[in-house]
Amino acid sequence: MKAHANKKKNHKEQIQKVASWYVDELEKEIGLDRQLHGKKELPKTEKTQSASITVSDVDPKSGLFHKGEHKEVFAYNVQTACDKKAYGLEYKVHPGNDHDSKTFPALYDTIRKLKPEMMVFDADYKTPAIARRLLEEEVKPIFPYTRPKGKKELFFKKEFIYDECFDCYLCPNDQPIKYSTTNREGYREYKSDPNVCKDCPPRDQCTKSKNMIKVVTRHVGQDYLEEAEELRHVRGVKDIYAKRKEPIERVFNLSKEVFGFRYTMLIGKRSMEITAALTYAPII
């Protein structure tokens, strides 16, 4: 039992380190952003696992993967990159509970030697950290359009216009929403003046808060996402993204339907890495 407990502990430590590249960079950005806004450095807190992780008794290195809405299985995730002709470039094997955006660094580190000029992603990779890294290395990230989120009876966030010069938002009633702080999650918080909001005609469409304060958040890396969003409007890029599904989905479908990647058939990450290597060998 002691050996099995150690396996679980080691696996949890591995999961906590998956996104360390993102966490470290984010902490630096938060500290710099607060310094630029004249805010004190956030006090250090001990990093803890925010949620419990279900670990397999048979294969502790695997991860609990949500297959559809009601099905959960312990599995591995094979992250794959291909070119426009469906030739595989590289792959990496991760536990099934690792999000696509967190597994990106390991995959990208293996294909950056190919010096790609453009990379096309699905929505799971649309994060400030990925956009920043690619733009800084002069690689064009092409992300899909994402619909505005929020309650339909309230104004969408896109209706609050960010003024880069004055570092504030303008609400639909043309009132400034000024910077307040930068939180631990890496979001700047902009808060409205309650004395102005209390007599604002469209307030019920803006906020339901009892203190009559509208809070708008902006990630410290939002500038990189907006720069990537501009690339989506460049002539010809829309057609390029429309063709994304043709090569990569062909690789995925063959892997699942022909080579048995729909389910994890073997125990151990090393076994899955060997299986993936033998499967992709003809096209890499």
N, C-alpha and C positions, 0 to 999 in steps of 0.2 A: 504493500500500500504506500510506503514511503517513496519508492521509486516512481510510482504512478503519480503521486502528488507533485514530485519534482518536475515531471514531464509537463503537467498542467501549468505549473509556475513558469517554466521556461517558455512555454507557448504564449502565455499572456505577456511576458516581457517582449517577445518578438513582435506581437501585435502592437504594443505601445510604441515600438521603434519604427513602425512602417512609415509613418508620416513625420518623422523627426525633422526631415529637411524642410518641410512646410512650417512646422511649429517654430523652429529656431528662427527662420526668416521672418515669420509673422511677429514674433516677439521683438525683433530688432525694429521692424517697421512701426510697431505700436509705440515703442520707446521714443523713436525719432519723431513720430507724429505728435505725441504729447509734448515733447520738448519744443517743437516748432510753434505749438499753440500755447506755450507758457504754462503747461500743466506739470505737476509733480510726477515722478516715476511711480508706477504702480508698485505696491509692496509685493515682495516675493511670496509666493504661496507654493506649498508642496503639491506636486503634480500627482493626481490620483486618477485611477480608472473610473470614469463617470458612470459606467454601466457594467453590469456583470456580463461575462462572456460564457456562453455555453460551449463546453469543450467535449469532444468525442472521446469516449472511453477506448474505442478501437484505434482511432487515428487522431491523436492530439494535434497534429500539425495541420489538419484540415480545418475548414471553417463552415459555420452554419449558413447555408445559402438559401435565400427565399425564392422558391421556384413558383412563380405565380402568386396569387393572393393567399392561398391557404396551405401551401405545401412547403415544408422546410426539409432540407437534406444536407448532410455533411458532404462537402465537395471541395474541389480545387477550381480556380479560375485561371484559364490560359489567356493571358493578354497577348494579342497578336497585331502586328503591323504589316501591311502589304503595300505594294505600289499600284499604280493605276491599271496594270495588266494582271493583277491578282497574283503576282509572285510574292511569296512571303519574304519579309525582310528580317524580322526578328520576333521572338516570343519570350514570355516570361510566365512562370507558374507561381500563383499566389493562393493563399487560403480563400475559400469561397466567400468569406464575410468581409474581405477587403474591398473597399469601394474603388471603382475605376480611377477616380481622380487621385487616389493615394498610391496606386500601383504604377502611375505614369512615370515617375523618375527612373525606376529600374529599367523600364522598357526604353525610355528615351536615351539613357546613357549608352545603350548598345547600338542605337541607330544614328546617333549624332555624328559618328564617324563617316557616315554616308553623305553628310552635308546637305540635308534636305532644304529646299527653298520654301516649301509650303507643306503644312500638315492639316488634314481634314479630320474632324472629330465628331462624335455624337454628343448629345447634351450632357452626359455624365462627366465629361472632361472640361466643361465650361466653368473654370474657376479662375480667380485672379492670379493665383500662384503659377498655374500652367501658362496663362497668357503672358505673364511677366517674364518667365524664364525663356519662352520662345522668342518674344519680341526683343529681349536683350541680346539674344544670339542671332538676331536678324533672320528668324524663321517666321513665316507668315502663318499664324493659327487661324483656321477657318472653323467657326462654330455655328451651330444652327440657331435660328430664331427661337426665342423662348417667349411664351405668352405672359402678359402681366399677371401677377398673383395678388390675391387679396379679396376682400368682400366686395361684391358687385355694387352694393349700395353706397360704398365709399369711393373717394377719388383714388385712382391707381397712382402708384409712385411716379410713373412717367409724367404725370400732370404737375408734379413739383419740379420746377426747373432749377438746376444747379448753376450758380453763378461762380465761376472759377476765380474771377478777379476779387470778389469780396468774400469768398469762401462761405457762402450761405445758400439756402434754397429760397425760391420764390413760390409761394402757394398760389393756387388758382385765383385768389383774390388779390394777387400782387403784393402780399405782405412778406417781409423777410423772416426766415426761420434760421436763427443764428446757431453757430457752433457751441456745444456745451462741453462735451468730453469725448474721449476715445476709450472704449471699453476693452476688456480682456479678450473678447472674441475678434478684435480687429476692426470694429465698426465705429466710425465717428457718429456721435449723436447730435442732431440738430433739433433744437426745441423752440417752439413758438412762444410769443408773449401772451399769457392768459388774459391780460387786460385788453388786448386787441381781439383775441379770439372770442371773448364772451359776447361781443356785439356783432360778430361776423355773420352775415346772412347765410352763407353756405356751410356753417360750422357743422351741422348734422351730417353733411356729406364728407366732412374732413376728419373728424375725430369724435369718438363716443366717450372719451375719458372724462371723469368727474372733475378733474382739476383744469379742464379746458386747455390742455397743452397738447399740441400736435408734435410728435417725435418722428423725425425722418432719419434713417440711418444710411450711411455710405461707407463701404469697405475701403480700407486704406489702399487697397490695390485696384479700386474701381477704375482708375484712369487707364490701366492696362486692358481691362475688359472692354472699355469704351473704344479704345484704339483698335482692338480686335473686331469690335462690332462695325467699325467704319470699313474694315476690309471686306465685310460681307456685302457691302453696297458697291464695291468696285465692279466695273463691267466685266462679265464673264465668270465671276466667282459663283454666282447663283447656279450656273450650269455645271460648274465643277462640283459643287456640293451635291447637286441632284444625281451625279454619277457616282458618288461615294459608295452607295449601297451595292452597286453592281460588282465591284471586285471583292470588297471585304465580306459581304454577305455570301458570296460564292464560297469563300474560304471557310466561313463559319458553317454553312450548310453541309459542305463536304465533310467537315470535321465531325459534325453531330450525326448526320444520317449515315455516312459510310464508315467512318473510323471510330464510332462509339463514344464521342465526346459529349453526348447529351447527358450522360451520367458518369460519375467517377467510379471506375471499375476496379482500381487497384488501391492498396494501402500504402501511404507514405508519399511525401512530396518528391523524393528522388525517383520513385517509380513513375510518377506522372511526368517528370521532366524527361525521363528516358522515352516514355511513350510519345510525348510531344515531339521529341527530337527525331524519332523514327518516322512519325507521321508527316512532319513538315520537311524532311530531308529532300524529297524530290523537287520541292518548289522554292527552296531557299538556296 
